[in-house]
Amino acid sequence: METIKINVNQLIEAAKQLSPKDRLKLYDAMWDDDMIIPVEHQRIVLDRIAKSKTNPERLLDWDEVSKTL
């Protein structure tokens, strides 16, 4: 396999020229590796999901929040 040296901006511009189908292939290739999510991060997410289910009024409406950004 030949190595091609390009910087990240060149890579981004090249990716923008791809068809939607090829962009999906590129995305899959980048994220298809065995990504390990630390157990502690998993616990945080599960804890937040549980809190949102038991106390749904604590959740904020995205449309309202995005107006303040």
PyMOL Python script that loads the backbone (N, CA, C, O; Angstrom):
from pymol import cmd

cmd.read_pdbstr("""\
ATOM      1  N   MET A   1       0.835  -1.179   0.000  1.00  0.00           N
ATOM      2  CA  MET A   1       0.000   0.000   0.000  1.00  0.00           C
ATOM      3  C   MET A   1       0.878   1.241   0.000  1.00  0.00           C
ATOM      4  O   MET A   1       1.813   1.345   0.795  1.00  0.00           O
ATOM      5  N   GLU A   2       0.585   2.170  -0.878  1.00  0.00           N
ATOM      6  CA  GLU A   2       1.367   3.388  -1.015  1.00  0.00           C
ATOM      7  C   GLU A   2       0.954   4.414   0.037  1.00  0.00           C
ATOM      8  O   GLU A   2      -0.234   4.583   0.310  1.00  0.00           O
ATOM      9  N   THR A   3       1.930   5.097   0.626  1.00  0.00           N
ATOM     10  CA  THR A   3       1.655   6.131   1.604  1.00  0.00           C
ATOM     11  C   THR A   3       1.579   7.481   0.911  1.00  0.00           C
ATOM     12  O   THR A   3       2.470   7.845   0.144  1.00  0.00           O
ATOM     13  N   ILE A   4       0.513   8.220   1.184  1.00  0.00           N
ATOM     14  CA  ILE A   4       0.326   9.551   0.624  1.00  0.00           C
ATOM     15  C   ILE A   4       0.348  10.532   1.781  1.00  0.00           C
ATOM     16  O   ILE A   4      -0.402  10.383   2.746  1.00  0.00           O
ATOM     17  N   LYS A   5       1.219  11.544   1.681  1.00  0.00           N
ATOM     18  CA  LYS A   5       1.329  12.518   2.759  1.00  0.00           C
ATOM     19  C   LYS A   5       0.505  13.757   2.410  1.00  0.00           C
ATOM     20  O   LYS A   5       0.807  14.470   1.453  1.00  0.00           O
ATOM     21  N   ILE A   6      -0.546  14.002   3.209  1.00  0.00           N
ATOM     22  CA  ILE A   6      -1.359  15.204   3.078  1.00  0.00           C
ATOM     23  C   ILE A   6      -1.691  15.701   4.473  1.00  0.00           C
ATOM     24  O   ILE A   6      -1.686  14.940   5.440  1.00  0.00           O
ATOM     25  N   ASN A   7      -1.981  16.990   4.557  1.00  0.00           N
ATOM     26  CA  ASN A   7      -2.352  17.509   5.872  1.00  0.00           C
ATOM     27  C   ASN A   7      -3.856  17.370   6.063  1.00  0.00           C
ATOM     28  O   ASN A   7      -4.575  17.013   5.130  1.00  0.00           O
ATOM     29  N   VAL A   8      -4.323  17.648   7.256  1.00  0.00           N
ATOM     30  CA  VAL A   8      -5.728  17.423   7.596  1.00  0.00           C
ATOM     31  C   VAL A   8      -6.658  18.280   6.746  1.00  0.00           C
ATOM     32  O   VAL A   8      -7.740  17.828   6.372  1.00  0.00           O
ATOM     33  N   ASN A   9      -6.251  19.519   6.433  1.00  0.00           N
ATOM     34  CA  ASN A   9      -7.104  20.374   5.607  1.00  0.00           C
ATOM     35  C   ASN A   9      -7.253  19.810   4.198  1.00  0.00           C
ATOM     36  O   ASN A   9      -8.335  19.867   3.614  1.00  0.00           O
ATOM     37  N   GLN A  10      -6.175  19.269   3.658  1.00  0.00           N
ATOM     38  CA  GLN A  10      -6.255  18.641   2.341  1.00  0.00           C
ATOM     39  C   GLN A  10      -7.155  17.407   2.388  1.00  0.00           C
ATOM     40  O   GLN A  10      -7.909  17.147   1.451  1.00  0.00           O
ATOM     41  N   LEU A  11      -7.074  16.664   3.463  1.00  0.00           N
ATOM     42  CA  LEU A  11      -7.914  15.482   3.622  1.00  0.00           C
ATOM     43  C   LEU A  11      -9.391  15.874   3.698  1.00  0.00           C
ATOM     44  O   LEU A  11     -10.244  15.222   3.095  1.00  0.00           O
ATOM     45  N   ILE A  12      -9.681  16.923   4.429  1.00  0.00           N
ATOM     46  CA  ILE A  12     -11.060  17.391   4.547  1.00  0.00           C
ATOM     47  C   ILE A  12     -11.585  17.820   3.179  1.00  0.00           C
ATOM     48  O   ILE A  12     -12.700  17.463   2.800  1.00  0.00           O
ATOM     49  N   GLU A  13     -10.799  18.572   2.453  1.00  0.00           N
ATOM     50  CA  GLU A  13     -11.223  19.019   1.123  1.00  0.00           C
ATOM     51  C   GLU A  13     -11.425  17.836   0.186  1.00  0.00           C
ATOM     52  O   GLU A  13     -12.367  17.828  -0.606  1.00  0.00           O
ATOM     53  N   ALA A  14     -10.560  16.847   0.267  1.00  0.00           N
ATOM     54  CA  ALA A  14     -10.714  15.649  -0.564  1.00  0.00           C
ATOM     55  C   ALA A  14     -11.991  14.899  -0.183  1.00  0.00           C
ATOM     56  O   ALA A  14     -12.708  14.413  -1.058  1.00  0.00           O
ATOM     57  N   ALA A  15     -12.277  14.804   1.111  1.00  0.00           N
ATOM     58  CA  ALA A  15     -13.471  14.100   1.568  1.00  0.00           C
ATOM     59  C   ALA A  15     -14.739  14.808   1.095  1.00  0.00           C
ATOM     60  O   ALA A  15     -15.735  14.153   0.790  1.00  0.00           O
ATOM     61  N   LYS A  16     -14.711  16.130   1.033  1.00  0.00           N
ATOM     62  CA  LYS A  16     -15.866  16.899   0.570  1.00  0.00           C
ATOM     63  C   LYS A  16     -16.204  16.600  -0.892  1.00  0.00           C
ATOM     64  O   LYS A  16     -17.344  16.784  -1.319  1.00  0.00           O
ATOM     65  N   GLN A  17     -15.230  16.146  -1.644  1.00  0.00           N
ATOM     66  CA  GLN A  17     -15.442  15.861  -3.057  1.00  0.00           C
ATOM     67  C   GLN A  17     -15.997  14.458  -3.300  1.00  0.00           C
ATOM     68  O   GLN A  17     -16.363  14.120  -4.425  1.00  0.00           O
ATOM     69  N   LEU A  18     -16.057  13.656  -2.263  1.00  0.00           N
ATOM     70  CA  LEU A  18     -16.559  12.286  -2.402  1.00  0.00           C
ATOM     71  C   LEU A  18     -18.072  12.267  -2.561  1.00  0.00           C
ATOM     72  O   LEU A  18     -18.773  13.185  -2.136  1.00  0.00           O
ATOM     73  N   SER A  19     -18.548  11.215  -3.173  1.00  0.00           N
ATOM     74  CA  SER A  19     -19.991  11.002  -3.266  1.00  0.00           C
ATOM     75  C   SER A  19     -20.509  10.662  -1.870  1.00  0.00           C
ATOM     76  O   SER A  19     -19.735  10.243  -1.009  1.00  0.00           O
ATOM     77  N   PRO A  20     -21.806  10.837  -1.640  1.00  0.00           N
ATOM     78  CA  PRO A  20     -22.352  10.459  -0.322  1.00  0.00           C
ATOM     79  C   PRO A  20     -22.039   9.007   0.041  1.00  0.00           C
ATOM     80  O   PRO A  20     -21.746   8.704   1.198  1.00  0.00           O
ATOM     81  N   LYS A  21     -22.102   8.114  -0.942  1.00  0.00           N
ATOM     82  CA  LYS A  21     -21.809   6.701  -0.683  1.00  0.00           C
ATOM     83  C   LYS A  21     -20.361   6.519  -0.230  1.00  0.00           C
ATOM     84  O   LYS A  21     -20.089   5.776   0.713  1.00  0.00           O
ATOM     85  N   ASP A  22     -19.441   7.196  -0.902  1.00  0.00           N
ATOM     86  CA  ASP A  22     -18.033   7.076  -0.523  1.00  0.00           C
ATOM     87  C   ASP A  22     -17.731   7.775   0.798  1.00  0.00           C
ATOM     88  O   ASP A  22     -16.846   7.346   1.538  1.00  0.00           O
ATOM     89  N   ARG A  23     -18.459   8.843   1.097  1.00  0.00           N
ATOM     90  CA  ARG A  23     -18.288   9.494   2.405  1.00  0.00           C
ATOM     91  C   ARG A  23     -18.671   8.539   3.522  1.00  0.00           C
ATOM     92  O   ARG A  23     -18.008   8.482   4.558  1.00  0.00           O
ATOM     93  N   LEU A  24     -19.753   7.784   3.304  1.00  0.00           N
ATOM     94  CA  LEU A  24     -20.163   6.801   4.306  1.00  0.00           C
ATOM     95  C   LEU A  24     -19.102   5.716   4.470  1.00  0.00           C
ATOM     96  O   LEU A  24     -18.835   5.267   5.585  1.00  0.00           O
ATOM     97  N   LYS A  25     -18.503   5.299   3.370  1.00  0.00           N
ATOM     98  CA  LYS A  25     -17.424   4.302   3.460  1.00  0.00           C
ATOM     99  C   LYS A  25     -16.259   4.852   4.277  1.00  0.00           C
ATOM    100  O   LYS A  25     -15.690   4.151   5.113  1.00  0.00           O
ATOM    101  N   LEU A  26     -15.912   6.115   4.026  1.00  0.00           N
ATOM    102  CA  LEU A  26     -14.819   6.751   4.759  1.00  0.00           C
ATOM    103  C   LEU A  26     -15.154   6.845   6.243  1.00  0.00           C
ATOM    104  O   LEU A  26     -14.323   6.537   7.098  1.00  0.00           O
ATOM    105  N   TYR A  27     -16.373   7.273   6.539  1.00  0.00           N
ATOM    106  CA  TYR A  27     -16.826   7.371   7.929  1.00  0.00           C
ATOM    107  C   TYR A  27     -16.751   6.002   8.603  1.00  0.00           C
ATOM    108  O   TYR A  27     -16.244   5.878   9.718  1.00  0.00           O
ATOM    109  N   ASP A  28     -17.254   4.982   7.923  1.00  0.00           N
ATOM    110  CA  ASP A  28     -17.218   3.632   8.496  1.00  0.00           C
ATOM    111  C   ASP A  28     -15.782   3.171   8.727  1.00  0.00           C
ATOM    112  O   ASP A  28     -15.487   2.534   9.738  1.00  0.00           O
ATOM    113  N   ALA A  29     -14.898   3.488   7.800  1.00  0.00           N
ATOM    114  CA  ALA A  29     -13.504   3.078   7.940  1.00  0.00           C
ATOM    115  C   ALA A  29     -12.845   3.757   9.140  1.00  0.00           C
ATOM    116  O   ALA A  29     -12.017   3.157   9.825  1.00  0.00           O
ATOM    117  N   MET A  30     -13.217   5.010   9.389  1.00  0.00           N
ATOM    118  CA  MET A  30     -12.609   5.743  10.507  1.00  0.00           C
ATOM    119  C   MET A  30     -13.131   5.263  11.850  1.00  0.00           C
ATOM    120  O   MET A  30     -12.380   5.213  12.824  1.00  0.00           O
ATOM    121  N   TRP A  31     -14.414   4.910  11.915  1.00  0.00           N
ATOM    122  CA  TRP A  31     -15.031   4.589  13.188  1.00  0.00           C
ATOM    123  C   TRP A  31     -15.297   3.113  13.382  1.00  0.00           C
ATOM    124  O   TRP A  31     -15.826   2.711  14.419  1.00  0.00           O
ATOM    125  N   ASP A  32     -14.939   2.296  12.404  1.00  0.00           N
ATOM    126  CA  ASP A  32     -15.227   0.870  12.495  1.00  0.00           C
ATOM    127  C   ASP A  32     -14.217   0.116  13.352  1.00  0.00           C
ATOM    128  O   ASP A  32     -14.442  -1.039  13.715  1.00  0.00           O
ATOM    129  N   ASP A  33     -13.117   0.764  13.671  1.00  0.00           N
ATOM    130  CA  ASP A  33     -12.132   0.102  14.530  1.00  0.00           C
ATOM    131  C   ASP A  33     -12.773  -0.202  15.878  1.00  0.00           C
ATOM    132  O   ASP A  33     -13.792   0.384  16.246  1.00  0.00           O
ATOM    133  N   ASP A  34     -12.173  -1.106  16.588  1.00  0.00           N
ATOM    134  CA  ASP A  34     -12.690  -1.447  17.905  1.00  0.00           C
ATOM    135  C   ASP A  34     -12.502  -0.265  18.849  1.00  0.00           C
ATOM    136  O   ASP A  34     -11.440  -0.086  19.445  1.00  0.00           O
ATOM    137  N   MET A  35     -13.547   0.526  18.969  1.00  0.00           N
ATOM    138  CA  MET A  35     -13.502   1.675  19.860  1.00  0.00           C
ATOM    139  C   MET A  35     -13.958   1.217  21.239  1.00  0.00           C
ATOM    140  O   MET A  35     -15.051   0.675  21.401  1.00  0.00           O
ATOM    141  N   ILE A  36     -13.124   1.440  22.198  1.00  0.00           N
ATOM    142  CA  ILE A  36     -13.435   1.011  23.559  1.00  0.00           C
ATOM    143  C   ILE A  36     -13.901   2.223  24.350  1.00  0.00           C
ATOM    144  O   ILE A  36     -13.177   3.208  24.492  1.00  0.00           O
ATOM    145  N   ILE A  37     -15.111   2.134  24.859  1.00  0.00           N
ATOM    146  CA  ILE A  37     -15.653   3.189  25.709  1.00  0.00           C
ATOM    147  C   ILE A  37     -15.383   2.779  27.152  1.00  0.00           C
ATOM    148  O   ILE A  37     -15.830   1.721  27.595  1.00  0.00           O
ATOM    149  N   PRO A  38     -14.655   3.615  27.879  1.00  0.00           N
ATOM    150  CA  PRO A  38     -14.334   3.251  29.263  1.00  0.00           C
ATOM    151  C   PRO A  38     -15.589   2.956  30.081  1.00  0.00           C
ATOM    152  O   PRO A  38     -16.623   3.600  29.906  1.00  0.00           O
ATOM    153  N   VAL A  39     -15.486   1.992  30.960  1.00  0.00           N
ATOM    154  CA  VAL A  39     -16.607   1.583  31.800  1.00  0.00           C
ATOM    155  C   VAL A  39     -17.152   2.765  32.588  1.00  0.00           C
ATOM    156  O   VAL A  39     -18.366   2.898  32.738  1.00  0.00           O
ATOM    157  N   GLU A  40     -16.287   3.611  33.085  1.00  0.00           N
ATOM    158  CA  GLU A  40     -16.738   4.776  33.850  1.00  0.00           C
ATOM    159  C   GLU A  40     -17.609   5.692  32.990  1.00  0.00           C
ATOM    160  O   GLU A  40     -18.600   6.231  33.482  1.00  0.00           O
ATOM    161  N   HIS A  41     -17.260   5.875  31.727  1.00  0.00           N
ATOM    162  CA  HIS A  41     -18.074   6.700  30.830  1.00  0.00           C
ATOM    163  C   HIS A  41     -19.433   6.039  30.586  1.00  0.00           C
ATOM    164  O   HIS A  41     -20.462   6.712  30.522  1.00  0.00           O
ATOM    165  N   GLN A  42     -19.417   4.723  30.452  1.00  0.00           N
ATOM    166  CA  GLN A  42     -20.678   4.003  30.270  1.00  0.00           C
ATOM    167  C   GLN A  42     -21.580   4.186  31.485  1.00  0.00           C
ATOM    168  O   GLN A  42     -22.788   4.382  31.351  1.00  0.00           O
ATOM    169  N   ARG A  43     -20.981   4.122  32.669  1.00  0.00           N
ATOM    170  CA  ARG A  43     -21.754   4.300  33.907  1.00  0.00           C
ATOM    171  C   ARG A  43     -22.371   5.694  33.984  1.00  0.00           C
ATOM    172  O   ARG A  43     -23.518   5.848  34.402  1.00  0.00           O
ATOM    173  N   ILE A  44     -21.605   6.709  33.579  1.00  0.00           N
ATOM    174  CA  ILE A  44     -22.108   8.082  33.600  1.00  0.00           C
ATOM    175  C   ILE A  44     -23.331   8.213  32.693  1.00  0.00           C
ATOM    176  O   ILE A  44     -24.338   8.803  33.084  1.00  0.00           O
ATOM    177  N   VAL A  45     -23.241   7.666  31.497  1.00  0.00           N
ATOM    178  CA  VAL A  45     -24.360   7.743  30.555  1.00  0.00           C
ATOM    179  C   VAL A  45     -25.574   7.000  31.106  1.00  0.00           C
ATOM    180  O   VAL A  45     -26.690   7.519  31.069  1.00  0.00           O
ATOM    181  N   LEU A  46     -25.364   5.807  31.609  1.00  0.00           N
ATOM    182  CA  LEU A  46     -26.484   5.028  32.161  1.00  0.00           C
ATOM    183  C   LEU A  46     -27.112   5.732  33.357  1.00  0.00           C
ATOM    184  O   LEU A  46     -28.330   5.697  33.531  1.00  0.00           O
ATOM    185  N   ASP A  47     -26.290   6.366  34.177  1.00  0.00           N
ATOM    186  CA  ASP A  47     -26.796   7.114  35.319  1.00  0.00           C
ATOM    187  C   ASP A  47     -27.649   8.298  34.861  1.00  0.00           C
ATOM    188  O   ASP A  47     -28.706   8.562  35.433  1.00  0.00           O
ATOM    189  N   ARG A  48     -27.192   9.004  33.838  1.00  0.00           N
ATOM    190  CA  ARG A  48     -27.949  10.147  33.322  1.00  0.00           C
ATOM    191  C   ARG A  48     -29.267   9.700  32.697  1.00  0.00           C
ATOM    192  O   ARG A  48     -30.282  10.379  32.850  1.00  0.00           O
ATOM    193  N   ILE A  49     -29.264   8.579  32.004  1.00  0.00           N
ATOM    194  CA  ILE A  49     -30.502   8.042  31.429  1.00  0.00           C
ATOM    195  C   ILE A  49     -31.487   7.700  32.538  1.00  0.00           C
ATOM    196  O   ILE A  49     -32.671   8.026  32.449  1.00  0.00           O
ATOM    197  N   ALA A  50     -30.997   7.045  33.576  1.00  0.00           N
ATOM    198  CA  ALA A  50     -31.866   6.667  34.696  1.00  0.00           C
ATOM    199  C   ALA A  50     -32.444   7.911  35.365  1.00  0.00           C
ATOM    200  O   ALA A  50     -33.632   7.939  35.686  1.00  0.00           O
ATOM    201  N   LYS A  51     -31.621   8.941  35.581  1.00  0.00           N
ATOM    202  CA  LYS A  51     -32.101  10.175  36.202  1.00  0.00           C
ATOM    203  C   LYS A  51     -33.149  10.858  35.342  1.00  0.00           C
ATOM    204  O   LYS A  51     -34.119  11.408  35.862  1.00  0.00           O
ATOM    205  N   SER A  52     -32.959  10.826  34.026  1.00  0.00           N
ATOM    206  CA  SER A  52     -33.933  11.479  33.144  1.00  0.00           C
ATOM    207  C   SER A  52     -35.260  10.742  33.142  1.00  0.00           C
ATOM    208  O   SER A  52     -36.311  11.360  32.967  1.00  0.00           O
ATOM    209  N   LYS A  53     -35.227   9.426  33.334  1.00  0.00           N
ATOM    210  CA  LYS A  53     -36.466   8.646  33.368  1.00  0.00           C
ATOM    211  C   LYS A  53     -37.219   8.860  34.671  1.00  0.00           C
ATOM    212  O   LYS A  53     -38.450   8.902  34.671  1.00  0.00           O
ATOM    213  N   THR A  54     -36.501   8.996  35.782  1.00  0.00           N
ATOM    214  CA  THR A  54     -37.165   9.164  37.070  1.00  0.00           C
ATOM    215  C   THR A  54     -37.544  10.615  37.338  1.00  0.00           C
ATOM    216  O   THR A  54     -38.398  10.892  38.181  1.00  0.00           O
ATOM    217  N   ASN A  55     -36.915  11.535  36.627  1.00  0.00           N
ATOM    218  CA  ASN A  55     -37.175  12.956  36.854  1.00  0.00           C
ATOM    219  C   ASN A  55     -37.148  13.696  35.511  1.00  0.00           C
ATOM    220  O   ASN A  55     -36.248  14.502  35.279  1.00  0.00           O
ATOM    221  N   PRO A  56     -38.119  13.438  34.620  1.00  0.00           N
ATOM    222  CA  PRO A  56     -38.077  14.013  33.273  1.00  0.00           C
ATOM    223  C   PRO A  56     -38.161  15.542  33.242  1.00  0.00           C
ATOM    224  O   PRO A  56     -37.738  16.155  32.262  1.00  0.00           O
ATOM    225  N   GLU A  57     -38.690  16.164  34.281  1.00  0.00           N
ATOM    226  CA  GLU A  57     -38.786  17.623  34.274  1.00  0.00           C
ATOM    227  C   GLU A  57     -37.423  18.300  34.383  1.00  0.00           C
ATOM    228  O   GLU A  57     -37.313  19.506  34.162  1.00  0.00           O
ATOM    229  N   ARG A  58     -36.395  17.544  34.718  1.00  0.00           N
ATOM    230  CA  ARG A  58     -35.047  18.124  34.794  1.00  0.00           C
ATOM    231  C   ARG A  58     -34.438  18.330  33.417  1.00  0.00           C
ATOM    232  O   ARG A  58     -33.441  19.037  33.274  1.00  0.00           O
ATOM    233  N   LEU A  59     -35.042  17.708  32.393  1.00  0.00           N
ATOM    234  CA  LEU A  59     -34.536  17.839  31.034  1.00  0.00           C
ATOM    235  C   LEU A  59     -34.923  19.193  30.447  1.00  0.00           C
ATOM    236  O   LEU A  59     -35.984  19.739  30.747  1.00  0.00           O
ATOM    237  N   LEU A  60     -34.050  19.712  29.615  1.00  0.00           N
ATOM    238  CA  LEU A  60     -34.297  20.992  28.973  1.00  0.00           C
ATOM    239  C   LEU A  60     -34.669  20.773  27.512  1.00  0.00           C
ATOM    240  O   LEU A  60     -34.194  19.832  26.877  1.00  0.00           O
ATOM    241  N   ASP A  61     -35.512  21.639  26.991  1.00  0.00           N
ATOM    242  CA  ASP A  61     -35.909  21.574  25.596  1.00  0.00           C
ATOM    243  C   ASP A  61     -34.784  22.143  24.728  1.00  0.00           C
ATOM    244  O   ASP A  61     -34.335  23.268  24.949  1.00  0.00           O
ATOM    245  N   TRP A  62     -34.334  21.372  23.752  1.00  0.00           N
ATOM    246  CA  TRP A  62     -33.198  21.792  22.936  1.00  0.00           C
ATOM    247  C   TRP A  62     -33.484  23.088  22.187  1.00  0.00           C
ATOM    248  O   TRP A  62     -32.610  23.950  22.092  1.00  0.00           O
ATOM    249  N   ASP A  63     -34.686  23.238  21.660  1.00  0.00           N
ATOM    250  CA  ASP A  63     -35.007  24.467  20.918  1.00  0.00           C
ATOM    251  C   ASP A  63     -34.861  25.688  21.806  1.00  0.00           C
ATOM    252  O   ASP A  63     -34.386  26.730  21.355  1.00  0.00           O
ATOM    253  N   GLU A  64     -35.261  25.572  23.056  1.00  0.00           N
ATOM    254  CA  GLU A  64     -35.138  26.693  23.989  1.00  0.00           C
ATOM    255  C   GLU A  64     -33.675  26.927  24.379  1.00  0.00           C
ATOM    256  O   GLU A  64     -33.218  28.069  24.424  1.00  0.00           O
ATOM    257  N   VAL A  65     -32.967  25.879  24.653  1.00  0.00           N
ATOM    258  CA  VAL A  65     -31.568  25.993  25.061  1.00  0.00           C
ATOM    259  C   VAL A  65     -30.725  26.581  23.926  1.00  0.00           C
ATOM    260  O   VAL A  65     -29.877  27.443  24.156  1.00  0.00           O
ATOM    261  N   SER A  66     -30.964  26.110  22.707  1.00  0.00           N
ATOM    262  CA  SER A  66     -30.147  26.563  21.571  1.00  0.00           C
ATOM    263  C   SER A  66     -30.298  28.052  21.322  1.00  0.00           C
ATOM    264  O   SER A  66     -29.396  28.661  20.747  1.00  0.00           O
ATOM    265  N   LYS A  67     -31.399  28.662  21.731  1.00  0.00           N
ATOM    266  CA  LYS A  67     -31.593  30.097  21.562  1.00  0.00           C
ATOM    267  C   LYS A  67     -30.657  30.908  22.455  1.00  0.00           C
ATOM    268  O   LYS A  67     -30.362  32.068  22.168  1.00  0.00           O
ATOM    269  N   THR A  68     -30.197  30.291  23.534  1.00  0.00           N
ATOM    270  CA  THR A  68     -29.329  31.008  24.475  1.00  0.00           C
ATOM    271  C   THR A  68     -27.845  30.850  24.156  1.00  0.00           C
ATOM    272  O   THR A  68     -26.997  31.467  24.801  1.00  0.00           O
ATOM    273  N   LEU A  69     -27.538  30.027  23.167  1.00  0.00           N
ATOM    274  CA  LEU A  69     -26.132  29.805  22.825  1.00  0.00           C
ATOM    275  C   LEU A  69     -25.586  30.875  21.923  1.00  0.00           C
ATOM    276  O   LEU A  69     -24.415  30.827  21.547  1.00  0.00           O
TER     277      LEU A  69
END
""", "prot")
cmd.dss("prot")
cmd.show_as("cartoon", "prot")
cmd.util.cbc("prot")
cmd.orient("prot")
